[in-house]
Amino acid sequence: MMNMVKGVMVGMLAGACLGYAGKSAADENPKIRKKISRAKRTMNDVADTAKYMFK
Protein backbone atom coordinates (compact mmCIF):
# COMPACT_ATOMS: atom_id res chain seq x y z
CA MET A 1 0.00 0.00 0.00
CA MET A 2 2.77 2.43 0.90
CA ASN A 3 4.55 1.78 -2.41
CA MET A 4 1.39 2.72 -4.30
CA VAL A 5 1.09 5.98 -2.34
CA LYS A 6 4.73 6.78 -3.07
CA GLY A 7 4.17 6.06 -6.77
CA VAL A 8 1.14 8.32 -6.91
CA MET A 9 3.03 11.12 -5.16
CA VAL A 10 6.00 10.81 -7.54
CA GLY A 11 3.62 10.92 -10.51
CA MET A 12 1.87 14.01 -9.18
CA LEU A 13 5.19 15.74 -8.54
CA ALA A 14 6.45 14.90 -12.04
CA GLY A 15 3.20 16.18 -13.57
CA ALA A 16 3.42 19.43 -11.63
CA CYS A 17 7.03 19.98 -12.73
CA LEU A 18 6.20 19.30 -16.37
CA GLY A 19 3.14 21.55 -16.17
CA TYR A 20 5.18 24.42 -14.77
CA ALA A 21 7.90 23.97 -17.40
CA GLY A 22 5.31 23.82 -20.17
CA LYS A 23 3.54 26.93 -18.93
CA SER A 24 6.72 28.95 -18.73
CA ALA A 25 7.75 27.78 -22.23
CA ALA A 26 4.30 28.65 -23.61
CA ASP A 27 4.46 32.12 -22.09
CA GLU A 28 7.75 32.77 -23.89
CA ASN A 29 6.90 31.35 -27.31
CA PRO A 30 3.52 31.77 -29.07
CA LYS A 31 4.23 28.84 -31.44
CA ILE A 32 4.45 26.47 -28.49
CA ARG A 33 1.17 27.88 -27.13
CA LYS A 34 -0.53 27.02 -30.44
CA LYS A 35 0.87 23.47 -30.38
CA ILE A 36 -0.27 23.00 -26.78
CA SER A 37 -3.82 24.07 -27.60
CA ARG A 38 -3.86 21.70 -30.59
CA ALA A 39 -2.63 18.84 -28.39
CA LYS A 40 -5.33 19.60 -25.79
CA ARG A 41 -7.99 19.52 -28.49
CA THR A 42 -6.70 16.19 -29.80
CA MET A 43 -6.65 14.63 -26.33
CA ASN A 44 -10.20 15.85 -25.74
CA ASP A 45 -11.30 14.17 -28.97
CA VAL A 46 -9.55 10.93 -27.97
CA ALA A 47 -11.26 11.00 -24.55
CA ASP A 48 -14.66 11.61 -26.15
CA THR A 49 -14.11 8.73 -28.55
CA ALA A 50 -13.11 6.42 -25.70
CA LYS A 51 -16.22 7.40 -23.72
CA TYR A 52 -18.38 6.70 -26.75
CA MET A 53 -16.77 3.28 -27.26
CA PHE A 54 -17.45 2.22 -23.66
CA LYS A 55 -21.15 3.16 -23.75
N, C-alpha and C positions, 0 to 999 in steps of 0.2 A: 504494500500500500504506500509506504513512504517513497519507494522508487518512482511510483506513478506521480506522486505529488511533486517530486523533484523534477521529473520530466516535463510536467505541465508548466512549472515555474520557469524552467530554462526556455521552453518554447515561447512563453509570454514575453520573457525578457528579450529574446532574439527578435520577436516580432516588433516590439517597441523600438528597439535599436534600428531595425530596418525601416520602420515607419518614419522615425525622426530623420534618418539619413535621406530617405526619399523625399520628404517634405522640404528639407533644406536644399536639395538638388533641384527640385521643381520650382522653388522660389527664385533660384538663380537663372534658370534656363527655361524659356517658354516652350521650346521644342519638347523637352522632357515632360512638361505639364500636359501637352497635347497627347503624348504617348501614354501617359498614366491614365488620362480620362478615357482613351480608347481601350486600354486594358481593363479598366473597371467596367465599361460597357460590355465587353466580350465576356467577362466573368459573370456578369449579371445574366446575360443570355444563356450561358452554360448552366447556371443554377436554375433558371426558369425551365430549361429543357429537361434537366434532371427531375425537377418536381413534377413536370408533366408525365415523364416516363413512369414514375412511381405511383401515379394515381390509379 
